[in-house]
Amino acid sequence: MKLGEKIRNAREDMDLSQTDMSKLIPMNQSNYSKIERDIQEPNMEQLKRICQILKLDPRYLLDLNEFEFVTTLDMKLLKDIKSLISKHKQEK
């Protein structure tokens, strides 16, 4: 499913019109319509607002799975693992 279709489906599930969405973002209704029809891509701020309004995870919209997204916790775990490996090598 393409980005615009995902956004349109979520908007319709929330009973919002394109005009409602364009006012909430805010942006021109015609340009918002182009996003849903995959003619135009939203900029970062528009994408953020769309996700907030429709309560969507940007990873879902952008077809990223959870393994392609490195979180702060992931980075902490990697640092801890490196530290453990380093300590283990020093003990030998």
C-alpha positions as CSV (number, residue, x, y, z in Angstrom):
1,M,0.0,0.0,0.0
2,K,1.4,3.4,-0.9
3,L,1.8,6.4,1.4
4,G,-1.1,8.3,0.2
5,E,-3.5,5.4,0.4
6,K,-2.4,4.7,4.0
7,I,-3.0,8.3,4.9
8,R,-6.4,8.4,3.2
9,N,-7.5,5.2,4.9
10,A,-6.5,6.5,8.3
11,R,-8.2,9.8,7.7
12,E,-11.5,8.1,6.6
13,D,-11.3,5.8,9.6
14,M,-11.3,9.0,11.8
15,D,-14.2,10.5,9.8
16,L,-12.2,13.5,8.7
17,S,-12.4,15.3,5.4
18,Q,-9.5,16.4,3.3
19,T,-10.5,20.0,4.2
20,D,-10.4,19.1,7.9
21,M,-6.9,17.6,7.5
22,S,-5.6,20.5,5.5
23,K,-6.8,22.9,8.3
24,L,-5.3,20.8,11.0
25,I,-1.8,20.5,9.4
26,P,-2.1,23.4,8.2
27,M,-1.7,23.4,4.4
28,N,-3.5,24.0,1.2
29,Q,-6.3,21.5,0.6
30,S,-5.3,21.0,-3.0
31,N,-1.8,20.1,-2.0
32,Y,-3.1,17.7,0.7
33,S,-5.2,16.0,-1.9
34,K,-2.0,15.5,-4.0
35,I,-0.4,13.7,-1.0
36,E,-3.3,11.3,-0.8
37,R,-3.1,10.7,-4.5
38,D,0.7,10.1,-4.3
39,I,1.3,13.0,-6.7
40,Q,3.2,15.0,-4.0
41,E,5.2,13.9,-1.0
42,P,4.7,15.7,2.4
43,N,7.6,17.6,3.8
44,M,8.9,16.5,7.2
45,E,6.7,18.9,9.2
46,Q,3.6,17.9,7.2
47,L,4.5,14.2,7.8
48,K,4.9,14.8,11.5
49,R,1.5,16.6,11.7
50,I,-0.2,13.9,9.7
51,C,1.2,11.2,12.0
52,Q,0.1,13.2,15.1
53,I,-3.4,13.9,13.8
54,L,-4.1,10.4,12.6
55,K,-2.1,8.7,15.4
56,L,0.1,6.9,12.9
57,D,3.6,5.6,13.4
58,P,5.8,7.1,10.7
59,R,7.5,3.8,10.3
60,Y,4.2,2.4,9.1
61,L,3.8,5.2,6.6
62,L,7.3,4.9,5.3
63,D,7.4,1.1,5.1
64,L,10.1,0.9,7.7
65,N,10.1,-2.2,9.9
66,E,11.1,-2.0,13.5
67,F,14.6,-3.4,12.7
68,E,15.4,-0.5,10.4
69,F,14.8,2.0,13.2
70,V,17.6,2.4,15.7
71,T,16.3,3.7,19.1
72,T,18.1,5.3,22.0
73,L,17.6,2.0,23.9
74,D,19.2,0.1,21.0
75,M,22.2,2.4,21.2
76,K,22.5,2.0,24.9
77,L,22.4,-1.8,24.6
78,L,25.1,-1.7,21.9
79,K,27.3,0.4,24.2
80,D,26.7,-2.0,27.1
81,I,27.6,-5.0,24.9
82,K,30.8,-3.4,23.8
83,S,31.7,-2.6,27.4
84,L,31.1,-6.3,28.4
85,I,33.2,-7.5,25.5
86,S,36.0,-5.2,26.4
87,K,35.9,-6.3,30.1
88,H,35.9,-9.9,29.0
89,K,39.0,-9.4,26.8
90,Q,40.8,-7.6,29.7
91,E,40.1,-10.5,32.1
92,K,41.9,-13.0,29.8
